[in-house]
Amino acid sequence: KKANTFRSFQIPQSMESLSDLPSEGGRLDGHFMLLPKACDSYREAGMVAKLESLLTRRKVATMSEALAKALGVSPLCPNAVCLQTGTPLDLLNVSGLVPGSALARLDLVGWAARTCQRVAIGFHNEGPANAQMFWIDPATGRRQQRHELTPGYDNVHWREATMGHRFEVMNTDSPSSTITMVDVWRDEVVPIRRTQPHSVAPRDWASLIAKSEEREIVRAKRVHRTFTEVGFAKAKIPPEVWASVSTYYHNNRASNSTELWPEKPSHVVVNHWEVQTALLPVPKSLKEEWYRALAPYVSAWAGGIEIEFTAMYGPRIYQRGARLFRHVDKEHTHAVSVIMNVDQGGMNTPWPLLIDDIHGKPHEVTLEPGELLYYESAHCLHGRPTALNGSYFVNAFVHYRPVDQPMWFEEEGKANPQALAWHLEHARSGEVQRPQAVDRGGKGRKLSQPSAAEGERLAWRSAAGRARVIEQDSPANLAVGSMSLLQIALLCAVALLCCVAPRNLLYRLQGYTRPANNYHHHQGKRGV
């Protein structure tokens, strides 16, 4: 594999506006560190030149007060902001790294080395033979820190590294044979050997699909507890999450790995024997960043319940012709979940999600990049039974459950007043978009999702409109925002309405279309 390269730009020493930043396709093209232009002390100390000589692969320049404002950064001295290549230009104001303390602002060199220049790099050896990975000591040029890369679909070796460092990967059985040299310059996963497309033994897939659909209908009925009045809601991905997800995917979209499915499955969810799917590995640090940031929003949507993270997988790449048979997720771990649409391309027609609400009525929901769907994934049957009529479609999935309640689904419970107030408030403001009711059905099987890593559990608690992280090692809080008097009044009104209003009142208030009453699940075989 050819070593990564970094383009050289003719960059002005002073940036006046966003248009001065080099871009390609609406994304930042290069790493940058910008300092306030008004800092006379920086110029006197030659700070720009000093930083640029020390920060490999990062251009250092000053920024005007107008640009600092556009980036959401204080123009006062001392200060700085680091920007990452591949970031959408319209999200730079929520994605830049800034010093978090007065001490860090006084030691920009040390701060930048500890934060801006540190990245995660993963080596994925898909097989079939072992490989050796070495870190190259910048001071001596010698190989150090040997690590054996064993082949495997799930074997990704992640390392924290500094931009500008180099790794060498070699064949284990032939130490003099180099597979690839890797120059570190961003968060990245590096495929060492690619898995060859595998053949699938012929079998009666139509019967297995029908059998799986019947199984999933039974599993959905095992869940007695609900958290919302509808069961799902469509909204925008929070900007700070979307900036990170979109940037990582854009920078690594060519490094995905073929997803492996059981050779003789007892049930199916994807037509993998016709169209293969792929997964893009994500470093643990970024996964944690994403599920931490999403948790307060999920908790608020579900009525402020205390939740814990259980699993995340994806981004998963579906290709033309893919189908996702209707299913429900693991009831022990997937109570309230999120689908994030990361990317899609060459779409001839939309690829809607067919999802039942908690009353068993089906709806179609379409997602665009930057949008998400909150959903009760162990309760609401969901899938994409129609074939993807497009080049590719990319989703990422995050799952939570009530804290310390693996058997939550056996308890009786319905949406609380806070969940109802959330739906009313967001529906009226236009933040939650209206799904389309349909009169058709389909069933499927649950996905085989990874379990949460031991020791990685976080819990979020919500009270009076706040959601905060409960963690033994770190008491950091994540605030959703305090309730206003208007919200409290609305909450009381909703609680009163719940006692006297019919079930379909919320549908009318939200503008949902009432599904047809003649809906039924098709029990016949579904063609492949």
Salt bridges, closest charged atoms under 4 A:
GLU16 OE2 - LYS37 NZ 2.79
GLU24 OE1 - ARG7 NH1 3.32
ASP29 OD2 - ARG7 NH1 2.75
ASP40 OD1 - ARG43 NH2 2.23
GLU52 OE2 - LYS59 NZ 3.25
ASP107 OD2 - ARG114 NH1 3.97
GLU148 OE1 - ARG146 NH2 2.47
GLU160 OE2 - ARG118 NH2 2.93
GLU168 OE1 - ARG143 NE 2.84
ASP183 OD2 - ARG57 NH2 3.98
ASP183 OD1 - ARG166 NE 2.69
GLU188 OE2 - LYS1 NZ 4.00
GLU213 OE2 - ARG526 NE 3.21
GLU216 OE2 - ARG215 NH1 2.67
GLU216 OE1 - ARG219 NH1 2.84
GLU229 OE2 - HIS359 NE2 3.90
GLU259 OE2 - ARG316 NH2 2.94
GLU274 OE1 - ARG323 NH2 3.87
GLU288 OE2 - ARG292 NE 2.88
GLU306 OE2 - ARG461 NH2 2.94
GLU308 OE2 - ARG401 NE 2.55
GLU308 OE1 - ARG457 NH1 3.14
ASP329 OD1 - HIS327 NE2 3.44
ASP329 OD1 - HIS382 NE2 3.56
GLU331 OE1 - ARG219 NH2 2.68
GLU331 OE2 - ARG222 NH2 2.99
ASP356 OD1 - ARG326 NH2 3.06
ASP356 OD2 - HIS521 NE2 3.89
ASP357 OD2 - HIS363 NE2 3.02
GLU364 OE2 - ARG440 NH2 2.15
GLU371 OE1 - LYS234 NZ 3.64
GLU371 OE2 - LYS236 NZ 3.83
GLU411 OE1 - ARG225 NH1 3.45
GLU412 OE2 - HIS224 ND1 3.81
GLU431 OE1 - HIS426 NE2 3.66
GLU471 OE1 - ARG292 NH2 2.87
